[in-house]
């Protein structure tokens, strides 16, 4: 069974973030995570990522890994994420 994950955070600039997010697809695939990134139409530096993961534990391990944190910094993420897990 997979779960849905919704993550929201602020970025410096959406287009830069989206470009770098798209290049991280292989890392997500290896972790069993699929995701799409969207910008808030009313607040363009507010990003929403909606995806699936094998489990809450699998997503947490993937998202908290040092490599994932480095990718987020390099993509211009400037706030702590808000993460919602749905089943």
Residue pairs with C-beta under 8 A, 6 or more apart in sequence:
1 87
2 52
2 53
2 54
2 55
3 52
3 53
3 54
3 55
3 56
3 59
3 85
3 86
3 87
4 50
4 51
4 52
4 85
4 86
4 87
5 33
5 35
5 49
5 50
5 51
5 52
5 53
5 59
5 83
5 84
5 85
5 86
6 48
6 49
6 50
6 83
6 84
6 86
7 48
7 49
7 51
7 63
7 81
7 82
7 83
7 84
8 46
8 47
8 48
8 49
8 81
8 82
9 46
9 47
9 77
9 78
9 79
9 80
9 81
9 82
10 45
10 46
10 47
10 77
10 78
10 79
11 17
11 45
11 47
11 75
11 76
11 77
11 78
12 45
12 76
12 78
13 45
13 76
14 39
14 44
14 45
14 47
16 75
16 76
17 37
17 47
17 75
17 76
17 77
18 37
18 39
20 71
20 74
20 75
20 76
21 37
21 49
21 75
24 71
24 75
27 62
27 67
27 68
27 71
28 34
28 35
28 51
28 62
31 53
31 58
31 59
31 61
31 62
32 53
32 54
32 58
33 51
33 52
33 53
33 54
33 58
33 59
33 62
34 51
34 52
35 49
35 50
35 51
35 52
36 49
36 50
36 51
37 47
37 48
37 49
38 47
38 48
38 49
38 50
39 45
39 46
39 47
39 48
40 46
40 47
40 48
47 77
53 59
53 62
56 85
59 85
62 68
63 81
63 83
